[in-house]
């Protein structure tokens, strides 16, 4: 059965009412470590009916590498895309032969107009507040291709 107006809401954290959290949704502008835990909402209607929502847990996930980067042999002049499937990462940094690549901070790294000196071992480091992981190395080789003499 549908409730009668006025419908009121009270959000709970760990079973305790959150002061001022009386809207149909509850948002946290900047999440801090103290915000992780179990949330629920008590809903009441004008006829005295009450219900508590299913509870949900706000937790900081761990970073996962769902897909390791793959290298290969590429031709001089190719654009090379190296991708790592990442989940839960807050920071990402690509490395070539153990040296950080400036500005390479996304799930993929692009080598534009690849040259032989772009060959090397590429890996990514991804971190969340809970953990950090290092991917496998993707070995990239750049060679001359075509119908050369």
N, C-alpha and C positions, 0 to 999 in steps of 0.2 A: 504494500500500500504506500501511496505517496504521502509525505509529511505535509503538514499545514504550516503556513507562514506564521510567525517569522522563524526562519531556519537560522540557527546559530552554530558557530564552529569554534572549537578550542583545540589547538594543536598541542600535542604532548611530546616531551622528550624524556625517554626513560621512564614513562608513566607519570611524569610531573608536568602540569600545565606550563606552557611557555608564555610568559607575560606579553600581552599585546598581540599574540598570534591567533587572531579570531576571524580571519578571512577564509574563503573556500580553498585558497592555496597558501602555502608558506614558502618563502624564499629566504635564502641566506646569501647576502651580498659577497662576503669574503669568508671562505671556509677556513676555520682554524681547527687544530687538532681536537679541541674540546667539543667540536660540533659533531664528531663521529659517534654514532650510536643509533638507537632505535627510536623511530618517530611513528606517531599515530595521530588520528584526529577524532575527537568526540563531536558528533553532530546531533543537535537537538531540534525539535520542531515545536510549533506553537501549542500542540496538544499534549506536550510532556513526553513524547516519544524520543528515545535516545538510541544512538548506535555508535559503536567505535569502529573506525576503519580497520582494515588489515594493517598490520605494522610493517614498516619497511626500514631497512638498516642502511644508513649512510656510512660508507666505509671507503677508505682510499685503497684502490686496487693496486696490484703489483704490475709492473711492466712485464710484458711477455713479448717474445719474438715468435710470431706466428709463422713467418716465412723467412728463412735465411737468405741473404743476398747471394746472387749468382753472378759469376764472372763469365769469362769466355775470351775467344779470340775475335778481334775486330779489325777492320781495315782503317788505314790512315784516312782521315776526313770524316769517318762515321761520327754520329752523335751516339754516345753510349749512355744508356740508362741503367743505373744500379738501384735496385729496390729492396727494402726490407719491410716485411709485414710486422708492424708494431701495434701493440695494444697497451693503453694505460700510461704512455710515456709523457712526461712533462718537459723533459729536455732531450734533445737529440744532437749528436755530433758525429760526422763522418771523418774517417782517418784514411790517409794513404800512406802505406809503409810505416804505420805507427805515429804519423804526424797529423795533427788536426788540420782539416781543410777549412780555411776561413769562409764563413757564410754557409757552410753545408750543414744545415740544421733542420732538414725535413726527412720524411720517410724514404725519399729517393734522392740520388745524386746523379747529376747529368754532366758528362764530359762532352763539350761541344767541339767539333772538328778535332777528333782525337789524333794525337801524334804518338810516336813510339815512346817518348818520355812520359806519357800518361799511363803507361803500363805499370802495374804494381799490385799490391795486396790492399784491398779496400775493406774496411769494416766499419760498423756503426756502434756507438755506445748510446744507450737509452736509459733514462732514469726517471723514477717517480720519487715521492717522498719516502716510500717503503723500501725500494731496492733499485739496483742498477744492473744492467746486463750488457755484455759485449757479444756481438754477433760473430759468426764464423767469418773468416776472410774470404772475399770474392777476388780471385786472381784474374786480372785483366791483362791481356796482351794485345798490343796494337802493332800490326804488320802491314807492309805494302801489299796491296792486292791488285789484281787486274792483269792485263796482257803485256806487262813490262818486257823489255828486251831479253 
